[in-house]
């Protein structure tokens, strides 16, 4: 039963929404639409249409306020920081109209009345005005959301929300083992598929060019029957040209802003991946070493050392050593300079 003393229910035959005074509970009445005989329930089984519209309208207005409030909190100073006067006025008008709507009692002479058509003409006018107000508020809110989206595109596209100090602490490996753009870096810089394809070609071409320079300067020495040493001296001038060409192509693909950010978060790692662009001397020693277990085959010991210039009078050394039973793929580029007893450890 509604608060005004009416029962709202639907005809079990034609599903028309009906209304009748609560005093008719338990009586059998005829549907004014299909004339089916119906038993009046002791409580409403269908909501009052006016109340339902009121709830929808209030929910719409509340959601509108919450949406704009959240957007204003998220982006201070954006177009949604304050609700425009038109939207506020429309919302207030909609709420005011809903609050003033009153349910009309169905006529007792007709027993049961159709709930959707039994309201006086002024109620219908109120409903029309409510719909107009809601449509107006919806258009105003849509405009505000459009303005907000445009503001985001203008102010955030291609930009980085982290403070400069924090961005400077981020570190990414620019390329993976196959010298394709690192997926995490691509996500950080919002690199699209086309840009990624261009960068992959640039990365791999520059790597191939650098390897060609290394091989043109490389010398091999077999120190013992079980050991060979490869030495690559610095070639700074040619390496600097490779770096300039690589950086120029990346800047063209990404634009100045994203290219600068790439260098900020990954230049050190990029330089190392490209063997310091020829500025460092490299010594690689490959040696076959018998295993201490009599039945185990000998293993391959690899020492890889870099002499990296820091300034005109200072160099640092980085050395790695590993014992393997299979030659790592990163050394496949130097197989032509390795004797058979070393290249035999390469994966077929």
C-alpha positions, -999 to 999 in steps of 0.1 A, spaced: 0 0 0 13 34 -9 16 62 17 -15 79 3 -37 48 9 -38 33 -26 -30 -2 -38 -10 -4 -70 -10 -37 -90 -11 -51 -125 -38 -70 -143 -28 -106 -145 -43 -108 -181 -32 -76 -199 -4 -65 -175 -19 -30 -173 -9 -11 -142 -40 -4 -120 -47 16 -89 -75 13 -63 -83 26 -28 -70 4 1 -106 -2 13 -111 -26 -17 -85 -51 -4 -98 -87 -9 -126 -76 -33 -130 -89 -68 -130 -61 -94 -130 -58 -132 -100 -46 -152 -111 -14 -170 -89 -24 -200 -96 -61 -207 -126 -66 -182 -108 -95 -166 -119 -103 -130 -91 -96 -105 -86 -100 -67 -73 -69 -51 -41 -78 -32 -36 -66 4 -5 -46 -6 9 -29 -37 27 -52 -62 36 -24 -86 51 10 -78 33 43 -82 44 56 -117 48 91 -103 70 79 -74 90 58 -98 96 88 -121 106 108 -90 131 82 -79 147 80 -114 149 118 -116 165 122 -82 189 94 -89 198 111 -122 205 144 -105 225 129 -77 247 109 -101 252 140 -121 264 159 -91 287 130 -80 302 127 -115 310 164 -117 323 165 -82 346 136 -88 359 151 -120 365 184 -103 384 166 -75 405 146 -100 415 176 -121 416 208 -101 409 238 -123 394 217 -151 362 226 -168 343 205 -143 356 222 -112 323 240 -108 289 229 -121 276 254 -147 247 275 -138 225 259 -164 230 224 -151 224 235 -115 193 254 -124 179 224 -144 187 200 -116 170 222 -90 140 226 -113 137 189 -117 139 182 -80 114 210 -73 89 196 -98 92 161 -84 86 173 -49 54 191 -59 39 161 -77 9 145 -58 -9 112 -65 -46 115 -74 -71 90 -59 -89 69 -85 -126 74 -87 -146 51 -64 -175 49 -89 -154 30 -113 -141 5 -88 -106 2 -101 -88 27 -123 -58 26 -147 -30 40 -127 -12 55 -158 -42 73 -172 -63 82 -142 -44 114 -132 -58 148 -138 -46 169 -167 -24 191 -144 -5 159 -134 2 151 -170 15 186 -175 38 182 -145 51 150 -161 58 167 -194 76 195 -176 97 170 -156 107 152 -188 117 185 -204 137 195 -174 155 162 -174 163 164 -211 176 199 -206 198 187 -177 210 157 -196 221 180 -226 239 203 -202 257 175 -185 267 159 -218 282 193 -228 301 194 -196 315 159 -201 325 168 -236 343 199 -224 361 178 -197 372 152 -223 385 179 -246 404 195 -217 420 161 -209 431 157 -245 445 192 -247 464 191 -214 473 155 -208 479 139 -242 516 130 -245 524 144 -210 536 127 -179 519 132 -145 549 122 -124 570 150 -110 603 155 -127 623 143 -97 604 110 -97 606 105 -134 644 109 -132 645 79 -109 627 56 -133 649 32 -153 639 11 -183 657 -12 -206 650 4 -240 655 -28 -260 650 -65 -253 674 -93 -263 663 -93 -299 668 -55 -300 631 -46 -302 616 -19 -282 609 -29 -246 572 -34 -239 574 -15 -206 591 15 -222 565 14 -250 537 16 -224 554 44 -205 560 65 -236 526 56 -251 543 43 -282 517 31 -308 521 1 -331 534 21 -361 560 39 -340 570 6 -324 576 -9 -359 598 20 -369 618 19 -337 624 -19 -340 638 -13 -375 660 15 -362 672 -5 -332 681 -36 -352 697 -17 -381 719 3 -356 729 -30 -339 739 -46 -372 759 -15 -381 777 -16 -348 785 -53 -350 800 -47 -385 823 -21 -371 833 -44 -342 842 -72 -366 862 -49 -388 884 -40 -357 884 -74 -340 915 -95 -335 916 -132 -323 945 -149 -305 947 -185 -295 967 -184 -262 966 -222 -255 952 -253 -272 921 -248 -250 918 -210 -249 912 -181 -274 910 -144 -268 890 -119 -288 899 -82 -285 879 -52 -298 897 -18 -295 878 15 -292 864 30 -324 849 62 -310 845 82 -342 826 55 -361 806 46 -330 796 82 -324 782 83 -359 761 52 -352 748 68 -320 739 101 -338 720 83 -366 702 62 -340 692 92 -319 681 112 -349 658 84 -361 643 79 -326 637 116 -323 619 116 -356 597 87 -347 588 99 -311 590 137 -313 613 158 -291 594 155 -259 591 117 -258 626 112 -271 640 134 -243 620 113 -218 634 81 -234 670 93 -228 661 104 -193 648 70 -182 670 47 -205 700 63 -220 725 46 -197 709 12 -204 708 20 -242 744 29 -243 754 -4 -225 731 -24 -249 750 -9 -278 784 -18 -263 791 19 -254 790 29 -290 826 19 -296 840 41 -269 851 11 -247 877 -16 -253 864 -52 -249 883 -84 -242 866 -118 -244 883 -149 -233 869 -184 -241 884 -214 -225 874 -251 -223 879 -263 -188 877 -300 -176 850 -308 -151 861 -320 -117 838 -350 -121 854 -377 -142 823 -387 -161 812 -351 -168 821 -334 -201 843 -302 -200 825 -268 -197 832 -235 -214 845 -206 -192 838 -171 -206 854 -139 -192 841 -107 -207 858 -75 -197 851 -38 -206 874 -8 -202 850 21 -201 863 57 -204 849 81 -177 869 112 -188 902 120 -205 923 105 -176 901 79 -160 886 45 -170 866 19 -152 866 -18 -157 836 -41 -158 842 -79 -159 819 -108 -159 827 -145 -158 804 -175 -164 808 -213 -168 784 -227 -193 777 -259 -213 762 -239 -242 775 -207 -258 751 -178 -250 734 -164 -280 749 -130 -276 783 -144 -287 770 -159 -319 780 -127 -338 817 -137 -331 815 -174 -341 836 -167 -373 866 -158 -351 862 -187 -327 880 -221 -333 860 -253 -336 866 -264 -301 848 -233 -289 821 -229 -316 812 -266 -308 794 -252 -277 771 -230 -298 735 -241 -301 728 -257 -335 
